[in-house]
Amino acid sequence: MVAPTTQSVSSFALERPSLRRRRRENPVVRPVTPLFYYGRENRLAGYVCDRSVEPLLEIARPLLLVGRSGVGKTALALHLAQRIGIDTVWDSLTAETEPLATGDTPTAGVTSKVLSARVLYQPAIDFAREFASSIDSKDMPRMRARLDDAVVWVIDDLHAIADKAPAQAELAARLEARDAAGRITIVTCRRLPSEIRGLRPALVSRTLPGLTVTLHPPEGETRAAILRELVLSHLPESDPDSWRLLDGGLQSCVTVRELEAAVKQISLWCRMNESPICPEAIESAVGKINEKEEISIKSITTGVARQLGVKSSEMRSGTRRQNIVRARSLAMYLSRQLTDSSLTQIGDAFGGRDHSTVLHAIRKIESAFDEDAGLRRAADAVTERLTA
């Protein structure tokens, strides 16, 4: 399958390894849908996951998945861990046995049994706790051997240990050891590690040299496809107008998890009121999901100014310096995405510009996202702070 270059939607089935978890540890959150849907907003993720894993073994040390909570980082990390683990383990098994006959493949029983011991999933905060416990019990060699020997190691939510310097130093050492041994490590984080205050330079430098994939909330046809599947799963008696009405009422930056929450809210409302799905139920769900502290154009302007290192006052002035125009246009785009303000109201907030100027700036920013990864990351960082 070729990654799409238009608004068409593609998908692939999410695979998942068998994971041995300690009894006291929380279960790994399951994906919202059995398929991962992607359009142009996540085409790099789709390309990486829908191809042979062999190139990843060379360049993805580590593989870093970046995105806000709810966009599917953990699901994709485990999907890739399963695929990489199967290929790596089976290669090591067959290297010591007779060659396979044409068409032979590893049996599910063998791969499941081996992978359950060789794919390690660990939230970063659990790693920090294990590190502290191993120091207290003087059991560091065993912990290091377990981490270094795993075929694939998934470290989830790296940002959670931003205030734990000793654990960061140990993690940086483990990443270096695994890279030297040719082992694959998959790391997830809400933002680039270099943008997380509190992460030490040694750890940041070990997470960035590999392959970085940024995940975004679903847009357009992708979001409609996900909503359609969720509605059919939780509300099988509903008609197509139901998910279309829900799609139109939700904000543009809603994540997959929030889409699932909206559908479940409708299902709960219908059961409580002993009613079929109706506009009132949908309005209730939309209100719950969109019920966040109101974001103002002023707060967006301040956030963009801080992110891009300019002054808010300059963004409202008539200056045409390129860095100010870029920041002003991004703030206009986010004001349109995150508020109910009209183009005229947005223009008034930026020095009395007319609606056509605002529309031109918004379209220019949208087209720039494909070519300017830094600008897209800045937009995501500001959105995450404002919507958290």
C-alpha positions, -999 to 999 in steps of 0.1 A, spaced: 0 0 0 13 34 -9 11 62 17 -15 87 5 -6 121 -8 -42 134 -8 -70 135 16 -77 98 10 -77 76 41 -57 44 45 -55 20 74 -37 -11 87 -45 -36 114 -28 -29 147 -7 -58 159 2 -63 196 28 -85 213 21 -107 243 35 -88 273 45 -102 306 35 -76 332 40 -77 369 9 -81 389 12 -47 406 16 -28 373 -13 -12 355 -25 -30 323 -14 -15 290 -42 6 275 -57 -10 245 -61 9 212 -94 27 205 -100 8 172 -84 -24 158 -72 -4 128 -50 27 126 -65 52 101 -43 78 86 -45 106 60 -20 132 50 -18 144 87 -1 112 97 13 99 64 48 94 78 35 72 106 15 52 80 45 49 58 67 36 86 42 11 99 30 -2 65 65 -11 52 91 -37 58 108 -34 92 143 -40 78 151 -3 72 140 5 107 167 -18 121 193 5 106 180 40 112 155 37 141 179 35 171 159 48 188 125 52 172 109 83 187 71 88 185 60 123 194 24 136 199 -1 148 225 -20 123 247 -46 103 228 -32 103 193 -21 67 193 16 67 203 14 36 225 -7 16 200 18 23 172 48 16 195 35 -18 204 25 -25 168 60 -18 156 75 -37 186 55 -68 175 66 -66 139 103 -58 146 103 -85 173 89 -112 151 114 -105 123 144 -103 147 135 -133 168 126 -155 138 159 -145 121 178 -156 152 159 -189 155 162 -199 118 199 -189 117 206 -220 139 182 -244 121 176 -258 87 165 -232 60 128 -227 56 110 -242 26 95 -217 2 64 -202 17 71 -214 53 66 -188 80 71 -189 118 43 -205 137 22 -183 159 30 -204 189 67 -200 186 66 -163 180 41 -157 208 61 -177 233 94 -160 224 81 -125 221 63 -126 255 98 -127 270 117 -105 245 94 -75 239 95 -53 270 70 -25 275 77 -1 303 63 34 311 92 57 318 79 64 353 80 26 360 116 25 348 125 53 372 109 33 401 127 1 391 159 20 389 155 34 424 145 0 437 175 -17 421 199 8 437 184 2 471 185 -36 467 220 -35 450 205 -54 420 216 -31 392 234 -58 371 203 -79 368 181 -49 359 206 -38 332 209 -72 318 171 -75 314 168 -41 297 199 -46 274 188 -81 263 152 -73 253 148 -76 215 126 -45 215 122 -21 245 92 3 245 96 33 268 63 51 271 58 88 282 94 99 285 82 133 297 71 117 329 107 115 343 116 151 335 123 157 372 143 125 378 179 133 369 195 100 381 170 78 363 176 99 331 213 93 333 208 55 336 183 56 308 208 74 285 234 48 293 210 19 285 200 35 252 236 39 243 243 2 252 214 -10 232 224 11 202 259 -3 203 244 -39 204 220 -32 175 189 -34 197 157 -14 188 142 9 214 109 27 209 104 59 229 71 79 231 69 115 243 44 143 242 69 167 226 104 165 213 127 157 242 147 188 234 115 208 242 108 191 275 120 213 304 139 191 329 152 164 305 190 163 307 212 169 276 227 134 278 193 118 275 181 142 248 211 135 227 204 97 229 168 100 218 171 123 188 197 107 164 173 79 152 140 82 135 114 107 148 77 104 138 52 130 149 16 120 153 -13 145 150 -50 143 158 -70 129 129 -84 154 103 -111 155 77 -119 122 61 -96 104 86 -116 116 115 -149 108 98 -137 72 92 -127 68 128 -160 82 140 -180 60 117 -163 29 131 -168 40 167 -205 48 162 -211 15 144 -193 -3 173 -210 14 202 -243 25 186 -251 -1 159 -287 11 154 -277 47 145 -278 61 110 -250 79 91 -264 113 100 -255 106 136 -217 105 132 -218 133 107 -237 156 132 -212 146 159 -182 152 136 -195 187 128 -200 196 164 -166 187 178 -135 209 177 -109 204 151 -81 193 174 -99 164 191 -79 133 195 -89 97 188 -94 90 226 -117 121 228 -137 108 198 -142 76 216 -152 94 248 -178 114 228 -194 82 213 -195 65 247 -211 96 262 -239 94 236 -243 57 243 -246 64 280 -271 92 275 -293 70 253 -293 42 279 -301 66 308 -329 82 289 -341 50 273 -340 68 240 -326 61 205 -298 83 194 -310 119 188 -296 155 184 -300 161 221 -278 132 229 -252 144 204 -253 179 218 -247 166 253 -216 147 242 -203 176 222 -207 199 252 -188 175 274 -159 170 251 -157 207 242 -162 218 278 -127 232 284 -116 266 297 -123 291 270 -92 299 249 -89 335 239 -70 351 210 -49 369 236 -38 337 252 -30 322 218 -10 353 208 10 351 241 16 314 236 29 318 200 51 348 209 67 327 237 71 297 215 87 316 186 107 341 206 89 373 195 69 400 213 31 400 213 30 437 207 50 432 174 25 406 162 -3 433 165 18 459 148 22 466 111 58 453 108 65 431 79 96 414 93 95 378 82 97 363 117 69 385 129 47 377 99 53 340 105 43 343 141 13 365 134 0 341 107 4 311 130 -15 329 158 -43 337 133 -44 301 122 -46 288 158 -72 315 167 -94 301 139 -88 265 151 -92 269 188 -118 297 192 -152 306 177 -140 340 165 -148 351 130 -122 361 105 -131 397 111 -128 394 149 -94 377 144 -83 405 121 -94 431 146 -72 414 173 -41 417 151 -41 454 144 -74 458 124 -66 436 95 -95 427 72 -109 392 69 -93 385 35 -59 391 49 -66 367 78 -79 340 54 -47 344 33 -25 340 63 -44 309 75 -41 292 41 -4 301 38 2 285 72 -17 253 63 3 249 31 36 256 50 30 227 75 40 202 48 74 218 42 82 233 77 83 207 104 94 233 129 64 254 123 41 223 128 58 214 160 54 250 173 17 248 165 13 215 183 33 227 213 11 259 217 -21 239 212 -11 213 238 -4 240 264 -36 258 258 -58 227 257 -42 208 286 
